[in-house]
């Protein structure tokens, strides 16, 4: 998602804009008098954080938990 935003709005809403970039990966093009001057995009270093968050969300959403008994059954049936 790429949203154009003027320099004045950028200045007055910077904290909110940065939160959107961090939480949703939103991209912003900052304009001055309607002309693009800069792009605000998520940092590449945040990719690791996003991956960790995704993994944690997947683990939380798992509905079927594997018990020790299930693991033992898998081992005896040669499943890994």
Protein Blocks (a to p, Z undefined) as FASTA:
>chain_A
ZZdddfklmmmmmmmmmmmmmmnopacdddeehiafbdcdddfklmmmmmmmmmmmmmmm
pmbdcdfklmmmmmmnopZZ
